Amino acid sequence: MKTKTESILTTMNVLTWIVFIGLLIKTGALIVSYSISIINPEVTKNLYMGLNLHSLRKLDFLNYSVTAFLIIALLGLKAYTSYLVIQILSKMNLEHPFTMNVALLIEKVSHVIFIIWAVSMLANVNHQWLLQNGLPTSENWISGEFIFLAGVIFIIAQIFKKGIEIQSEIDLTI
């Protein structure tokens, strides 16, 4: 019989797979839409799920490309983060949860979320620049939460590493 923790982790693993697949589809759809929009600018009216960059594409292709790249990069990084969480959940052993592989994956998640923060800051700067120059833009990304989240996950990774040290000392004692 599974414990409550095992059931929760199994459910989270399924949900993370769903998020991962959804983000991959969205990222792939935007890459394909952008590629088609190079040839057919009319595609920019609805790149994906109502994202309309048509007026920006008409005015300036370079700024359109930068904006599209930033959106694709953010989605791709979020998909990679969910992939790393899947890796953590698949390598997690509840009998001996403190392993170096899991600790390194948790630390990698914090680094990727920090990169997401940096890219979202670049997207915000790009958004402000577009607005100041009178170019139409899509949206303003929230970036402050990512730096906080990256810090929290990094702290958890450090605590996890300390747990590995304690666990190995206990194993040596026995």
N, C-alpha and C positions, 0 to 999 in steps of 0.2 A: 504494500500500500504506500502511495506517495505521501510525503509530508506536504504541508501547506506551502513551504518554501519551494519545493520541487514543482508543485503545480503552478505557482506564480511564475517561476522561471521558464517553464514550458510554454505558458501562455504568452509571456513576454517575447520568447523566441519566435513564436508564430506571428505575433504582431509586428515584430521587427522585420521579419521576412516580408510581410505585406507592405510595410513602409519602404523597405529597400526596393522591392519590385516597382512600387508606384513611383518612387523618385527616379529609378532608371528609365521607366517609360516616359516620364515627363522630360527628363534630360535628353533622352533620345529624340523625342518629338520636337523639342526646341532646336536640336542640332539639325535635324532633317528640314524643319521649317526654315531655319536660317539659310541652309544650303540652297533650298529652292528659291528663297527670296532674293538671292544673288541674281538669279536668272529672271524671276517673275516678281517684281516689287509689290504686286497686288496681294501676295501672300501675307505681307506684313500687317494687313488689316486685322488678321486674327492668327497670330503665330501659334498660340496654344492657349486654350481656355480663356479666350477673350483678351489676351495680351495684344494690344494694338500699338505698334511702333511705326505705323505707316507715314505719319506726318514727319517724324524724325528721319525716316529713310529717304523721303522725298527731298528734305532739306540738306542732309549731310550723311553720306554713306559711312564715313569713318566713325562718326559719333554713334550712328546706328549699330555698327559692328562692335564698338567698344561696349555699348549697353547690352547688346545680345550676349557678348562673351562673358560679361560680368554675371548676368542672370544664369547662363549655362554653367559657369564655374561654381556659383553658389549651390546650384542644384546638384552638380556632380560631387562637390565636397560633402554635402549632406548625405548623398547616397553612400559615399565612401565611409562616412561616420557610422551609418547604420550597418554597413558591412562589417566594420570593426566590432560593433556591438554583437553582431551575430557570431563572430569569431570568439568573442569573450564568452558568450553563453554556451557555445559548443565545447569550449575547452574547460569550462568551470566544472570542478569536481567538488561536490559538497562534503565529501569525506575529508579532503585536504584542499580547501579552497585557495590557500595562499601559495601560488606557484609563480615563478618568475615570468613565464609566458603570459599569464593573465595580467600581471602587474605591468609588463611592458605594453600590452595591448591597451590597458586603461590609460597609461601615459600617452600612447600614440593618439588615442581619442582626444585627450586634452590638447595635444599639439594641432590636430586637424581642426578642432573647434576654434583654436586661436587663429588659425589660417582663415577659417570662415569669418571670424571677426574682422581680420585685416581686409579681406575681399569685400565684405559688406561696408566697411569704412570707405574703401575705394569707390564702391558703387554710390555711396552717399555723397562723396566729393564730386563724382561725375554727375550725379543728379543735380546738385547745387550749381555746378558750372553750367550745365545745360539750361537751368532756369535763369541764371544771370545773363546768359547770352541769348535769351529769348527762344531757345529751342524747346520743342515739346518733349516731355519725358513721361516715363511710365509710372514710377512710384519711388518712394523713399524707403530704404531698408532700415530696419531697426538693428543696431549693431551692439548697443551697450550690454544686452543680455548675454551675448556670446562670450565676451571677455570674462564676465562673472562666471558663466558656466564652465569655461575652460579652466579658470582658477580653482573652482570647486572640484572638478574632476582630477586636476593635477594633485590637489591635496589628498584626495581619496587614493590616488595611485601611490603617493608617498606613504600613506598609512598602510596600504596594502604591502608595500615593500618592507615596512617595519614588521608587519605580521609574518612575512616570510622569514625574516631574521629570527623572530621569536619561535616560530614553528621549527626551524632548523636547529635551534638551541635545545628545544624540548626533545627533538628526535635524537640529538647527540647524547642527551642526558639519559634517555631510555636505552 
